[in-house]
Amino acid sequence: MAAPKNNKFWKLRLKHGRNYVIETPEQLWQNFQEYAEWLEDNPLVEIDYRGKDIIAVDLPKLRPFTKDGFALACGLSGWEVINSWKKRKGFFEVITRIEKYIYAQKFEGAASGFLNANIIASDLGLKERTEHSIEDNNIQEIKVNIKRK
């Protein structure tokens, strides 16, 4: 038997809408700390062969933080889900801190040579732009800027 038309049963609900996977900003930050710790404890391993006896050597490599990787580790479909939570109370600051942390780790890893600088620069939205001004076959000015897209 169906519910009667024009009923007000929906007002009896204790909560409207679905539950969030992550309820609080503190829980999101805790998840990020666990994600960062796991990445640091589980580096990528390159096998290299060295010496005259050709001995296999494991070389641990820095595993870069990614926004989508973090979202997947939280059980979400992608970063867009977490980014949409910025409107929720208290989440803006935590999400911004996570974004800055990921940016800094990638930038420092690329600057120190642990990560491929070209790939990371592309991922971070950095680009190199050169402007040339030529007049009467003389170069007047050359500007090299690295700017975010």
N, C-alpha and C positions, 0 to 999 in steps of 0.2 A: 504494500500500500504506500503510495507516494505521500509526501508532506503536503499539507493544504497550501493553496496559493495565497500569496501575500503574507506569509508567516514572518515572524521576527525571530526565528530560531538562531539566526546568525549572531544576534546580540548576546546570546548566552555563552558564546565562545570566550575562553580566557585569553586567547592570543589569536591575532589575525595574521595570515601569511605564513610562509614557511620558516623554519629555523635556519639560522646561518651556520655554516661549518665552523666559523671562528666567531665567537660571541663578543669578545672584548679586545681592545687595543693591546692590553698586556699579553693576552693569549697569542696575538699575531706576532708581537715582538719575541715572545718565547719560542714560537715556531721558527722565526728567522734565525735566532741564536742557535737552535738545534741544527738548522740547515747549514749555517756557516761552519759549525763545529764538524758536521759530517763531511763537508767538502774538504776541510783542512785535514781531517783524519784519513780520508780516502783519496789521495792524489792519483792522477792518471800515471801509469807506469810505462815508460819506454824501455825496451830491452835493447841494449847496445853491446857490441862485442869489442873487447879491448885486449891489448897486450899481444905479445908474440905467440902466446898459447891460445889466443882467441877465447877468452873467458867471457861468458855472458854476465852482464852487469845490469841491474835494475836501476833506472834513473827516474825518481819521482818527479812529476811535473805538476805545476800549479793548475788547479782546476778552477776556472773562472766562475764567479757568481753570475747567475742570470735571473732576470725577473720571471720568465716563464718557468725556469727550473724550480724556483722557489714556490711558485703557484702550484706546480705539479706535485711538489713535495708536500704541500698542504692538502692535497686531494682535490684541487680545483682545476678547471679546464684551461686556465691561462691567466696572465697578468691583468687582463681587462677586468676580470671579476674583482680582484683586489683593488685595482685603480678606481672602480666604481664605488668602493666603500669610503672614499675620501669625504663623502657627504655625511657619513655617520659620525656621531659625536665621539671625539677623541681619536679617530682613526687618521685624520689628515696628518698630524705630526708624526705618527709612527710610520705611516706609509712613505712620507717624505724622507724620514731618517733612513729607511730601508733603501730607497732609491739612491740617496747620497752614498750610502755604504757600498752598494753594488757599483756605482760609478767610480768611486775612489779605488776600490779593489781592482777593477779592470784597468783604470788609468795607470795606477802604480805598477801593476803587473806588466803592462805594455811598455811603460817608460823604463823599467828595469831590465827588460829583455826576456822575462819569463813567459810572456804571452806574445803572440804575433801582433805587432803594432798596427799593421794594415787592417787586419780583421777587427781589432778592438776599436780603432779610430772610426771605422765604418759603423760599427755597432753603437758607439757613443754619439754618433752624429757629428764627428769632427771632420773637417775637410780643409785641404790646403788650397789656397787660392793665390795665384800670382797675377799681378797686373803690370803690364808693360806700356810705357808711353814712348813712342818713337817719333822724333821730329827731325827732319833734315838728316836722316841716317845716323842720328846720335840718340842714344838711349838717355832720356831725361830722368826717369824715375822708375824704380822697381820696388814694389811693395809685396811682401809675403806675409799673409795673414792666415792664421788658423782660427776658424770660427765654427761655432755650432750651427747646425742647420736650422 
